[in-house]
């Protein structure tokens, strides 16, 4: 028998929210001989005295009699397409930020090494899932002079290396890989610092990377690949900080990416950099995944 929908978390307060509703199909019989029921997932667009309206992701809106509702509840919004990309795929897309990177697959792992860059992202094994290779650990150790592994926190790969005595590579907090929609960031930057600083940000392309500079006081690097634009090395000289120059550099690089068709922006930041995280949140960035670096103890 249908129950009061309010008893299951539904009611006028769910208008505008994504909900799942279990309802009776009047006049139909279920497999066990009782009333037939079905579930509907969508956004509640209306709630009246006797009916509610749910708009599924595709198709026409469905009007449901409140008396036919058996149960229901609000559910979290569906993640955007960019957030449905796996952590491994997001990391692989970001490899374009290091043009001289040498990569070598080790099953599902990826050995990364650069002759010119010292960053850990360019000189570590990307081990976010089981490699599928029997001697994966030994081959990692043999590949690097100073082995470093990038792993997801508390993952089987994290345990695999720690069980062999590996420890955190530094005292840094876990790194956060953050994503945002290019349109949203552009709007946020448009309402931020403006004026001469933005006009002075000059972008030049070198080895496939966009390098933006404001005189000798601020600079940054971006790369574009498959409709994603990523940022790294956004730097401002100590004596010129808190003037919006870093945002001006980002704005120039973002425009460069947007001109090439980028719809998603990404960057990486340490989890304890609260000032940067607050800034990026205002721009629309959210954490896609966290990861950490390990090295032999």
C-alpha positions as CSV (number, residue, x, y, z in Angstrom):
1,X,0.0,0.0,0.0
2,X,1.4,3.5,-0.8
3,X,2.8,5.4,2.1
4,X,2.9,9.1,2.8
5,X,5.7,10.5,0.6
6,X,6.8,12.9,3.3
7,X,7.7,9.9,5.5
8,X,10.3,9.0,2.9
9,X,12.0,12.4,2.6
10,X,9.8,13.8,-0.2
11,X,7.7,16.9,-0.1
12,X,7.6,20.4,-1.5
13,X,11.1,21.0,-0.3
14,X,12.5,18.7,-3.0
15,X,11.4,20.9,-5.9
16,X,14.5,21.6,-7.9
17,X,16.4,18.6,-6.5
18,X,17.3,15.3,-8.1
19,X,15.1,12.6,-6.6
20,X,14.3,8.9,-7.0
21,X,10.7,7.9,-6.6
22,X,9.2,4.4,-6.3
23,X,5.6,4.4,-7.3
24,X,2.7,2.0,-8.0
25,X,1.6,1.6,-11.6
26,X,-2.3,1.6,-11.2
27,X,-4.0,-1.3,-12.8
28,X,-0.8,-3.3,-13.4
29,X,0.2,-6.5,-11.6
30,X,3.8,-7.2,-10.5
31,X,5.7,-10.6,-10.9
32,X,4.5,-11.8,-7.5
33,X,0.8,-11.0,-8.1
34,X,0.8,-7.7,-6.2
35,X,0.8,-4.2,-7.5
36,X,3.4,-3.4,-10.2
37,X,6.0,-0.8,-9.1
38,X,8.7,1.2,-10.9
39,X,11.4,3.6,-10.0
40,X,11.8,7.0,-11.6
41,X,15.0,9.1,-11.3
42,X,15.0,12.8,-12.3
43,X,14.6,16.4,-11.1
44,X,11.4,17.2,-9.2
45,X,10.0,20.3,-11.0
46,X,6.7,20.6,-9.2
47,X,4.8,19.6,-6.0
48,X,1.1,20.1,-5.6
49,X,-1.7,19.0,-3.2
50,X,-2.2,15.7,-5.0
51,X,0.6,15.3,-7.6
52,X,4.2,15.9,-8.2
53,X,6.2,16.2,-11.4
54,X,9.5,14.6,-12.1
55,X,11.6,15.4,-15.2
56,X,13.9,12.5,-16.1
57,X,17.2,13.0,-17.9
58,X,15.6,12.1,-21.2
59,X,12.0,12.1,-22.3
60,X,8.9,13.9,-21.2
61,X,8.2,15.0,-17.6
62,X,6.1,12.5,-15.5
63,X,3.2,13.5,-13.3
64,X,2.8,11.2,-10.3
65,X,-0.1,11.0,-8.0
66,X,1.1,11.4,-4.4
67,X,-1.2,8.5,-3.5
68,X,0.8,6.2,-5.8
69,X,4.2,7.0,-4.2
70,X,5.6,4.2,-2.2
71,X,9.0,5.7,-1.3
72,X,11.5,8.2,-2.4
73,X,14.3,10.4,-1.5
74,X,16.6,13.2,-2.8
75,X,19.8,11.9,-4.4
76,X,23.1,13.7,-5.1
77,X,23.3,15.5,-8.5
78,X,24.8,13.4,-11.2
79,X,28.5,14.2,-11.6
80,X,29.4,16.2,-14.6
81,X,31.0,14.4,-17.6
82,X,34.4,15.7,-16.6
83,X,34.2,14.3,-13.1
84,X,33.2,10.9,-14.5
85,X,36.7,10.6,-16.0
86,X,38.8,8.2,-14.0
87,X,41.7,9.4,-11.9
88,X,44.1,7.5,-14.2
89,X,42.6,9.1,-17.3
90,X,42.8,12.6,-15.8
91,X,46.5,12.1,-14.9
92,X,47.2,10.8,-18.4
93,X,45.6,13.9,-19.9
94,X,47.9,16.0,-17.8
95,X,51.1,14.4,-19.2
96,X,50.9,17.0,-22.0
97,X,52.2,19.6,-19.5
98,X,55.7,18.0,-19.8
99,X,56.6,17.9,-23.5
100,X,59.9,16.0,-23.1
101,X,58.4,13.3,-20.9
102,X,59.5,9.8,-21.5
103,X,56.8,7.3,-20.6
104,X,56.9,3.5,-20.6
105,X,53.9,1.3,-19.8
106,X,54.2,-1.3,-17.1
107,X,50.9,-3.1,-17.5
108,X,48.4,-0.6,-16.2
109,X,51.1,1.5,-14.5
110,X,53.0,4.2,-16.3
111,X,56.7,4.9,-15.8
112,X,57.5,8.6,-16.2
113,X,60.9,10.2,-16.5
114,X,62.1,13.6,-17.7
115,X,65.6,14.6,-18.6
116,X,65.0,18.3,-17.9
117,X,62.2,18.5,-15.3
118,X,62.7,17.8,-11.6
119,X,59.0,17.8,-10.7
120,X,57.7,14.6,-9.1
121,X,54.9,14.4,-11.6
122,X,57.5,14.0,-14.3
123,X,59.7,11.5,-12.5
124,X,57.6,8.8,-10.8
125,X,55.5,5.8,-11.6
126,X,51.8,6.4,-11.9
127,X,50.3,3.5,-10.0
128,X,46.6,4.2,-9.5
129,X,45.4,0.6,-10.1
130,X,46.7,-2.9,-10.2
131,X,49.4,-3.2,-12.8
132,X,48.6,-6.7,-13.9
133,X,52.4,-7.4,-14.1
134,X,54.0,-10.0,-11.8
135,X,57.3,-8.2,-11.3
136,X,55.9,-4.7,-11.3
137,X,57.7,-3.6,-8.1
138,X,61.1,-4.9,-9.1
139,X,60.8,-3.2,-12.5
140,X,59.9,0.2,-10.8
141,X,63.0,0.0,-8.6
142,X,65.2,-0.9,-11.5
143,X,63.8,1.9,-13.7
144,X,64.7,4.8,-11.4
145,X,67.8,6.0,-9.6
146,X,65.5,7.4,-6.9
147,X,62.2,5.6,-7.2
148,X,59.0,7.6,-6.5
149,X,55.5,6.2,-6.8
150,X,52.3,8.2,-7.2
151,X,49.4,6.4,-5.6
152,X,45.8,7.0,-4.5
153,X,45.5,7.3,-0.7
154,X,44.7,4.0,1.1
155,X,44.6,2.1,-2.1
156,X,46.0,-1.4,-2.7
157,X,48.9,0.2,-4.5
158,X,49.5,2.5,-1.4
159,X,49.6,-0.6,0.7
160,X,51.8,-2.5,-1.7
161,X,54.6,0.0,-1.5
162,X,54.2,0.7,2.2
163,X,54.4,-3.0,2.9
164,X,57.9,-2.9,1.4
165,X,59.0,0.0,3.6
166,X,58.2,2.9,1.4
167,X,57.2,6.2,3.2
168,X,55.9,9.6,2.2
169,X,58.3,11.2,-0.2
170,X,58.1,14.5,1.6
171,X,56.2,16.3,4.4
172,X,53.8,17.7,1.8
173,X,50.1,17.0,2.1
174,X,48.4,14.9,-0.5
175,X,48.1,16.6,-3.9
176,X,44.6,17.5,-5.1
177,X,43.8,17.2,-8.8
178,X,41.2,19.9,-9.5
179,X,38.8,20.4,-12.4
180,X,36.5,23.2,-13.5
181,X,34.4,24.2,-16.5
182,X,36.3,26.7,-18.7
183,X,33.1,28.9,-19.0
184,X,32.7,29.1,-15.3
185,X,36.3,30.0,-14.7
186,X,36.2,32.6,-17.4
187,X,33.1,34.2,-15.8
188,X,34.8,34.2,-12.4
189,X,38.0,35.7,-13.7
190,X,36.0,38.3,-15.6
191,X,34.7,39.7,-12.3
192,X,38.1,39.7,-10.7
193,X,41.2,41.9,-11.2
194,X,41.2,43.8,-14.4
195,X,43.0,46.7,-16.0
196,X,46.6,47.1,-17.1
197,X,47.8,43.8,-15.6
198,X,45.6,41.7,-17.8
199,X,46.6,43.6,-20.9
200,X,50.3,43.1,-20.1
201,X,50.0,39.3,-19.9
202,X,51.8,38.1,-23.1
203,X,51.3,34.5,-24.2
204,X,53.9,32.7,-26.4
205,X,53.9,29.1,-27.5
206,X,57.1,27.1,-26.9
207,X,57.3,23.4,-27.6
208,X,53.6,23.1,-27.6
209,X,53.2,24.9,-24.2
210,X,51.6,28.3,-23.7
211,X,53.9,30.5,-21.6
212,X,52.3,33.7,-20.2
213,X,54.4,36.4,-18.7
214,X,53.8,39.8,-17.2
215,X,57.2,41.5,-17.5
216,X,59.6,39.6,-15.2
217,X,57.3,39.5,-12.2
218,X,54.6,36.8,-13.1
219,X,54.5,33.8,-15.3
220,X,52.7,30.5,-15.9
221,X,52.4,27.6,-18.2
222,X,49.4,25.9,-19.9
223,X,48.9,23.0,-22.2
224,X,45.9,21.9,-24.3
225,X,44.8,18.4,-25.3
226,X,41.5,16.8,-26.2
227,X,39.4,19.8,-25.0
228,X,41.2,20.1,-21.6
229,X,43.6,23.0,-20.7
230,X,45.9,22.5,-17.7
231,X,48.0,24.9,-15.7
232,X,51.3,24.6,-13.9
233,X,54.0,26.9,-12.5
234,X,51.9,29.9,-11.9
235,X,54.4,32.1,-10.1
236,X,54.6,35.8,-8.9
237,X,57.7,37.5,-7.6
238,X,57.4,38.0,-3.8
239,X,57.4,41.8,-4.0
240,X,54.5,41.8,-6.5
241,X,52.0,39.5,-4.9
242,X,48.4,40.3,-3.9
243,X,48.0,42.5,-6.9
244,X,46.1,40.0,-9.1
245,X,49.0,39.2,-11.4
246,X,48.7,35.5,-10.9
247,X,45.0,35.7,-11.9
248,X,45.9,37.8,-14.9
249,X,48.4,35.1,-16.0
250,X,45.7,32.4,-15.5
251,X,43.1,34.5,-17.4
252,X,45.5,34.9,-20.4
253,X,46.3,31.2,-20.4
254,X,42.6,30.2,-20.1
255,X,41.7,32.4,-23.1
256,X,44.5,30.7,-25.1
257,X,42.9,27.3,-24.2
258,X,39.4,28.5,-24.9
259,X,40.4,29.6,-28.3
260,X,41.5,26.1,-29.1
261,X,38.2,24.6,-27.9
262,X,39.0,23.8,-24.3
263,X,35.9,23.1,-22.1
264,X,37.6,21.8,-19.0
265,X,40.4,23.3,-17.0
266,X,42.6,21.5,-14.5
267,X,45.4,22.3,-12.0
268,X,47.0,20.5,-9.1
269,X,47.6,21.9,-5.7
270,X,48.8,20.7,-2.3
271,X,45.9,19.8,0.1
272,X,47.2,22.1,2.9
273,X,47.6,25.2,0.7
274,X,44.4,26.7,2.1
275,X,44.9,30.1,0.5
276,X,45.2,28.7,-3.0
277,X,42.3,26.2,-2.5
278,X,40.0,29.0,-1.4
279,X,41.0,31.0,-4.5
280,X,40.5,28.1,-6.8
281,X,37.1,27.3,-5.2
282,X,36.0,30.9,-5.9
283,X,37.0,30.3,-9.6
284,X,34.9,27.2,-9.7
285,X,37.5,24.4,-9.3
286,X,36.6,21.3,-7.3
287,X,38.7,18.3,-6.3
288,X,38.5,15.3,-8.7
289,X,40.9,13.1,-6.8
290,X,43.8,13.2,-4.3
291,X,47.1,11.3,-4.5
292,X,50.4,11.1,-2.8
293,X,54.0,10.3,-3.4
294,X,56.0,7.4,-1.8
295,X,59.6,6.6,-1.9
296,X,61.8,3.8,-0.3
297,X,62.3,4.6,3.4
